[in-house]
Amino acid sequence: MALTAIQIYQLLEKSNCGECGVPTCLAFAMKVAQKQAALEDCPRCSDDAKAALGAAAAPPMATVTIGTGDRALALGGETVLYRHAETFYRPPGIAIALSAALPAEELGAQARAIAALEFDRVGQSHKPNLIALRDEGDAAQFAAAAATLADATPMPIMLMTSDAAAAGAAADKLAGKKPLLYAADDSNFDAMLAVAKEKLCVLTLKADGDVGKLVTMSGLAQQAGVNDLLLDSGAANLGDVLQHQTAMRRACLKEKVRPLGYPTVFVPQGDGEDMKALAAIVGVCKYAGVVVLESATAETLLPVITARLNIYTDPQKPIQIPGGLYQVGEPGPESPVLVTTNFSLTYYTVEGEVSASKVASWIIVVDTEGTSVLTAWAADKFTPESIAETIKSSGIEEQVTHRKIVLPGGVAVLKGKLEEASGWEALVGPREATGIPKLLKTAWSA
């Protein structure tokens, strides 16, 4: 929770020495509160004051990292209930469950295939984040499977077992990889706590549908020195999951209930992979830190990944691509030229329709700070002058022999002034991108 200037001022010496470069301590405190200065800039600030400020200013939700290396997954650290209030910072991890009973060769092959999964959405690469190894009741088998995964994949591993001895043996095979243990409950709490502390694992605390019990369990874990925690309320149905996830986030951020200040785990239940994927999307939308899926098929994963992208895109910073000249296929000097904005969704919608037309084309992208065509036009960012300037700077005039450009139909009003500003003939295209293939195959050819 951010401190006010007065709260910070109370931690200072109040001598107004000016050695920090600011005339008074109150003015310095105001700069610190506005994040324009750091407390360390005060040469007379005591270590106790720095410690007090650090503790008071610590975010209500801890940041927890699972795994190591390039594929390590950082979760938590969130500060708001609603994305529009600021933004959500750390997207939930998507875990794919594998059975420890699989033959070692098949388990390794599936793990490598999951690690290689990659989906392109609006120019961004999206992947699953963890492999969840499910114990089938054989501790030796579980440990051997963990060893197979350690060799097969760089992804973080989630060890799903209620047997503390099996968890410890499997964690030994993942030494130095900081796996996630799932889960400590009433039946194994002390033993799982000991495993997490000794093996340096992240530990999931699981209640039996009682959020209040999680508060107690979390407090005991912290007292034992285990602070890398995830939480699972153990809700039995999706309605309760939704209620518990919301209540826990609200208690953490609004009521400052520190024991609930950790990311959560959600293992969807239900009949069929479609229903589990739908439940996972609910978890993504309502604060889950990790969601576990049973299937790695594209039809199951892609909806969940797309929901995660939509929820965890900063609404104040739309996804955008660099302005300039792009080509679809292998366009030549007589190929069509289209113009659009650099909002990723707009560009990739246009690019997709051009690709579907099978007509190799050039696309000129105007930098409109990541806004769509109509929004950019309304904000004077997609103007005849900006389009003409991008035409000149893109190098398209050296690529084609004609001087014709397709203008989005929604801004047909720009046609006359664009022709005057650029010297190019502006052809008014369709209002919707779905009309682009027909335009390229008929009107352009004509």
C-alpha positions in Angstrom: 0.0 0.0 0.0 1.5 3.3 -1.0 2.2 5.7 1.9 1.2 9.3 1.9 3.7 12.2 2.0 2.8 12.8 5.7 3.4 9.2 6.6 6.8 9.2 4.9 7.6 12.6 6.6 7.0 11.0 10.0 9.9 8.6 9.2 12.4 11.3 8.4 14.7 13.2 10.7 12.8 16.5 10.0 16.0 18.6 10.1 15.5 20.2 6.7 19.2 19.8 6.0 18.8 20.0 2.2 21.5 17.4 1.6 19.0 15.4 -0.5 18.8 18.3 -2.9 15.3 19.3 -1.7 14.8 22.3 0.6 12.6 20.7 3.3 11.9 17.2 4.5 8.2 17.6 3.8 9.0 18.5 0.2 11.3 15.5 0.0 8.6 13.2 1.4 6.2 14.5 -1.3 8.6 13.6 -4.0 9.1 10.1 -2.5 5.3 9.6 -2.3 5.1 10.6 -6.0 7.9 8.2 -6.9 10.1 11.0 -8.0 12.7 10.2 -5.4 13.8 7.2 -3.2 14.1 7.2 0.6 17.8 6.2 0.0 18.3 9.7 -1.4 18.2 11.0 2.1 21.7 10.6 3.6 20.3 11.0 7.2 17.5 8.5 6.9 18.1 5.7 9.5 18.1 2.0 8.7 15.1 1.6 11.0 13.1 4.2 9.0 14.0 2.5 5.7 12.9 -0.9 7.1 9.7 0.6 8.4 9.0 2.3 5.0 9.7 -0.9 3.2 7.4 -3.0 5.4 4.6 -0.4 5.2 4.9 0.1 1.5 5.1 -3.7 0.7 2.4 -4.6 -1.8 -0.6 -6.4 -0.1 -0.1 -9.4 -2.5 3.3 -11.1 -2.5 5.1 -12.0 -5.7 5.9 -15.7 -5.9 8.2 -17.3 -8.5 7.9 -20.9 -9.6 10.8 -22.5 -11.4 14.1 -21.1 -12.5 15.8 -19.9 -15.7 14.1 -18.5 -18.7 10.8 -20.3 -18.2 10.5 -19.2 -14.5 7.0 -18.0 -13.7 6.4 -15.0 -11.5 2.9 -14.6 -10.1 1.1 -12.2 -7.8 2.1 -8.7 -6.9 -1.3 -7.4 -8.0 -2.6 -4.2 -6.6 -6.2 -3.7 -7.8 -9.5 -5.5 -8.0 -10.5 -4.2 -11.3 -8.2 -3.9 -14.4 -9.4 -0.4 -15.3 -8.4 0.9 -11.9 -4.7 0.5 -13.0 -3.9 -2.8 -14.7 -3.2 -6.5 -13.9 0.5 -7.2 -14.1 1.2 -10.9 -14.0 -1.0 -13.2 -16.1 -1.9 -16.6 -14.6 0.2 -19.6 -15.4 -1.4 -22.4 -17.5 -0.4 -25.8 -16.3 -0.9 -29.0 -18.4 -1.4 -32.2 -16.3 0.4 -35.4 -17.1 0.1 -38.7 -15.3 3.2 -40.1 -13.5 2.0 -43.5 -14.7 2.9 -42.8 -18.3 5.9 -44.7 -19.6 9.1 -42.6 -19.3 9.6 -42.3 -23.0 6.0 -41.2 -23.6 6.1 -38.8 -20.6 9.3 -37.2 -21.9 7.8 -36.9 -25.4 4.6 -35.3 -24.1 6.6 -32.9 -21.9 8.8 -31.8 -24.9 5.7 -31.3 -27.0 4.1 -29.1 -24.4 7.3 -27.1 -24.0 7.3 -26.5 -27.7 3.7 -25.4 -27.9 3.3 -21.8 -29.1 0.4 -19.7 -30.2 0.6 -16.5 -32.2 -2.1 -13.9 -31.2 -1.9 -10.4 -32.6 1.8 -10.8 -33.2 2.6 -12.0 -29.7 3.8 -15.5 -28.7 1.8 -17.3 -26.0 2.7 -20.6 -24.3 1.6 -22.8 -21.5 3.7 -22.2 -18.4 3.9 -25.4 -16.3 3.7 -29.1 -16.4 1.6 -30.6 -13.5 2.7 -34.1 -12.7 -0.1 -36.1 -11.1 0.7 -38.8 -8.6 -1.1 -42.0 -9.2 -0.3 -43.5 -5.8 3.1 -44.9 -6.3 5.8 -42.9 -4.7 8.7 -44.5 -6.6 6.9 -44.0 -9.9 6.2 -40.4 -9.0 9.9 -39.7 -8.2 11.0 -41.4 -11.4 8.5 -39.4 -13.5 9.8 -36.2 -11.9 13.4 -37.2 -12.9 12.1 -37.7 -16.5 10.6 -34.2 -16.5 13.7 -32.7 -15.1 15.6 -34.0 -18.1 12.9 -33.4 -20.7 11.8 -29.9 -20.2 12.9 -26.4 -18.9 9.3 -25.7 -17.8 8.5 -25.3 -14.1 7.0 -28.5 -12.6 3.9 -28.7 -10.4 3.9 -31.8 -8.2 0.3 -32.9 -7.5 0.3 -35.2 -4.6 -1.1 -35.5 -1.0 1.7 -37.8 0.0 4.5 -35.7 1.7 7.0 -38.5 1.3 6.3 -38.8 -2.4 6.5 -35.0 -2.7 9.9 -35.0 -1.0 11.3 -37.8 -3.2 10.1 -36.1 -6.3 11.4 -32.7 -5.2 14.8 -34.3 -4.8 14.8 -35.1 -8.5 14.0 -31.4 -9.2 16.6 -30.0 -6.9 17.4 -26.4 -7.8 14.3 -26.1 -10.0 11.9 -24.7 -7.4 8.9 -26.8 -8.2 5.3 -26.1 -6.9 3.9 -28.6 -4.4 0.2 -29.2 -4.5 -1.0 -29.4 -1.9 -0.8 -29.1 1.9 -4.1 -29.7 3.6 -5.4 -30.8 7.0 -4.1 -34.4 6.5 -0.5 -33.6 5.7 0.1 -29.9 6.7 3.1 -30.3 8.9 4.8 -32.9 6.7 4.3 -30.9 3.5 5.5 -27.7 5.2 8.7 -29.5 6.2 9.2 -30.7 2.6 8.7 -27.2 1.2 11.1 -25.7 3.6 13.8 -28.3 3.2 13.6 -28.7 -0.6 13.0 -24.9 -1.3 9.7 -25.5 -3.0 6.7 -23.2 -3.5 3.9 -24.7 -1.4 0.1 -24.6 -2.2 -2.1 -24.5 0.9 -5.5 -26.1 0.3 -8.5 -25.8 2.5 -11.8 -27.7 2.4 -14.0 -24.9 1.1 -13.3 -22.7 4.1 -11.4 -19.4 3.3 -11.1 -18.7 7.0 -9.0 -21.9 7.4 -6.6 -20.6 4.7 -5.9 -17.6 6.9 -4.9 -19.9 9.7 -2.8 -22.2 7.5 -1.1 -19.3 5.8 -0.2 -17.7 9.2 1.3 -21.0 10.5 3.3 -21.4 7.3 4.8 -18.0 7.6 5.7 -18.6 11.2 7.5 -21.7 10.1 9.5 -19.7 7.6 7.7 -20.8 4.5 6.7 -17.6 2.6 6.5 -18.8 -1.0 2.9 -19.8 -1.0 -0.1 -20.3 -3.2 -3.6 -20.8 -2.0 -6.6 -23.0 -3.0 -9.8 -22.6 -1.1 -10.9 -26.1 -2.1 -14.3 -24.9 -3.4 -16.3 -27.8 -4.7 -18.2 -26.0 -7.5 -17.6 -23.2 -9.9 -19.9 -20.8 -8.2 -18.1 -21.2 -4.9 -14.7 -20.8 -6.7 -15.9 -17.5 -8.2 -17.1 -16.3 -4.8 -14.0 -17.4 -2.9 -11.6 -16.0 -5.5 -13.3 -12.6 -5.3 -13.6 -12.6 -1.5 -9.9 -13.5 -1.2 -8.7 -10.8 -3.5 -10.9 -8.3 -1.9 -9.8 -9.3 1.6 -6.1 -9.0 0.5 -6.3 -5.7 -1.2 -9.1 -3.9 0.6 -9.0 -5.3 4.1 -5.2 -5.9 4.2 -5.6 -9.5 5.3 -1.9 -10.4 4.8 -2.3 -14.2 5.1 -4.5 -14.1 2.0 -1.9 -12.0 0.1 -0.8 -14.8 -2.2 -1.7 -16.0 -5.7 -4.2 -18.8 -6.0 -4.4 -22.2 -7.7 -7.5 -23.4 -9.5 -7.9 -27.0 -10.8 -11.1 -27.0 -12.9 -13.6 -29.8 -12.3 -16.4 -31.0 -14.6 -17.4 -33.4 -17.3 -15.4 -33.1 -20.5 -12.4 -30.9 -21.6 -14.7 -28.2 -23.0 -16.3 -27.6 -19.6 -13.0 -27.7 -17.9 -11.6 -25.1 -20.3 -14.7 -22.9 -19.8 -14.1 -23.2 -16.0 -10.4 -22.3 -16.5 -11.5 -19.1 -18.3 -13.6 -18.2 -15.3 -10.5 -18.7 -13.2 -8.4 -16.5 -15.5 -11.0 -13.8 -15.4 -11.4 -13.9 -11.6 -7.9 -13.8 -10.2 -6.5 -17.3 -10.4 -2.7 -17.4 -10.3 -2.4 -20.9 -11.8 -5.0 -22.9 -13.7 -4.6 -26.6 -14.4 -5.8 -28.2 -17.6 -5.9 -31.9 -18.5 -5.4 -31.4 -22.2 -2.8 -29.7 -24.4 -4.9 -29.7 -27.5 -5.2 -26.4 -29.4 -9.0 -26.4 -29.1 -8.7 -26.5 -25.3 -5.7 -24.3 -24.8 -6.3 -21.5 -27.3 -9.6 -20.2 -25.7 -7.9 -20.0 -22.3 -4.8 -18.3 -23.7 -7.0 -15.8 -25.6 -9.0 -15.0 -22.5 -5.7 -14.5 -20.6 -4.4 -12.1 -23.3 -7.7 -10.1 -23.3 -7.8 -9.8 -19.5 -4.1 -9.1 -18.9 -3.6 -6.5 -21.7 -3.0 -3.1 -20.2 -6.1 -1.1 -21.2 -4.0 2.1 -21.1 -1.4 0.6 -23.4 -3.0 -1.1 -26.4 -1.1 -3.8 -28.2 0.5 -2.3 -31.3 3.0 -3.0 -34.0 5.6 -0.6 -35.5 4.5 1.6 -38.3 5.9 1.1 -41.7 5.6 -1.2 -44.7 4.5 -4.8 -44.5 4.1 -7.5 -47.1 1.7 -10.4 -47.4 2.9 -13.1 -49.6 5.4 -12.0 -52.2 4.0 -8.8 -53.6 5.5 -7.2 -56.8 5.4 -3.8 -58.5 1.7 -4.2 -59.6 0.4 -5.6 -56.3 -2.3 -3.9 -54.3 -1.4 -1.4 -51.5 -3.6 -1.0 -48.5 -3.3 1.3 -45.5 -4.4 0.8 -41.9 -3.4 1.7 -38.3 -0.9 0.0 -36.0 -3.4 -1.3 -33.5 -2.5 -5.0 -33.5 -6.0 -6.3 -33.7 -6.7 -4.0 -36.6 -3.6 -4.9 -38.5 -3.8 -8.6 -38.0 -7.5 -8.6 -39.0 -6.6 -6.8 -42.2 -3.5 -9.1 -42.7 -5.6 -12.2 -42.2 -8.2 -11.2 -44.8 -5.5 -10.3 -47.3 -3.9 -13.7 -46.7 -7.2 -15.4 -47.2 -7.6 -13.6 -50.5 -4.4 -15.3 -51.8 -3.6 -11.9 -53.5 0.0 -10.9 -52.5 -0.2 -7.3 -51.3 1.6 -4.5 -49.5 0.2 -3.0 -46.3 1.2 0.5 -45.1 0.8 0.8 -41.3 0.4 4.3 -39.9 1.6 4.8 -36.3 -1.6 5.9 -34.5 -0.3 5.0 -31.0 -2.1 1.7 -31.1 -5.6 3.0 -31.9 -8.1 1.6 -34.4 -9.0 3.3 -37.6 -12.1 5.1 -36.5 -10.7 6.0 -33.1 -7.5 7.3 -34.7 -9.4 9.3 -37.2 -11.6 10.9 -34.4 -8.4 11.7 -32.5 -6.7 13.3 -35.6 -4.0 10.5 -35.6 -5.1 8.9 -38.9 -5.2 12.0 -41.2 -4.4 12.6 -44.9 -1.2 14.2 -43.7 -0.1 11.3 -41.5 -1.0 8.7 -44.2 0.9 10.7 -46.9 3.9 11.0 -44.6 4.0 7.3 -44.0 3.6 6.6 -47.7 6.7 8.7 -48.3 8.8 7.3 -45.5 7.8 3.6 -46.0 9.6 3.2 -49.3 6.5 1.9 -51.1 7.1 4.3 -54.0 10.3 2.3 -54.8 8.4 -1.0 -54.6 5.4 -0.4 -57.0 4.9 1.2 -60.4 1.3 2.4 -59.8 0.1 5.0 -57.4 -3.1 3.6 -56.0 -3.9 2.9 -52.3 -6.9 1.2 -50.7 -8.3 3.4 -47.9 -10.5 1.9 -45.1 -14.2 2.4 -46.0 -14.9 3.8 -42.6 -12.8 6.9 -43.3 -13.9 7.4 -47.0 -14.1 11.1 -46.1 -10.3 11.3 -46.2 -10.1 10.4 -49.9 -9.9 13.8 -51.5 -7.4 15.4 -49.1 -5.3 12.2 -49.1 -5.0 12.4 -52.9 -4.0 16.0 -52.7 -1.5 15.4 -49.9 0.1 12.2 -51.3 -0.4 12.4 -55.1 -1.8 8.8 -54.9 -5.2 7.8 -56.1 -7.2 6.6 -53.1 -9.6 3.7 -53.6 -12.3 3.5 -51.0 -12.3 -0.1 -49.5 -14.9 -1.9 -47.6 -16.0 -0.8 -44.1 -15.4 -4.3 -42.8 -12.2 -6.3 -43.3 -14.3 -9.2 -44.4 -14.8 -7.4 -47.7 -11.1 -7.2 -48.5 -10.8 -10.5 -50.4 -13.6 -9.5 -52.8 -12.1 -6.1 -53.4 -8.7 -7.5 -54.2 -10.0 -10.2 -56.5 -12.5 -8.0 -58.4 -12.2 -4.2 -58.0 -8.4 -4.1 -57.9 -8.0 -6.4 -60.9 -10.5 -4.3 -62.8 
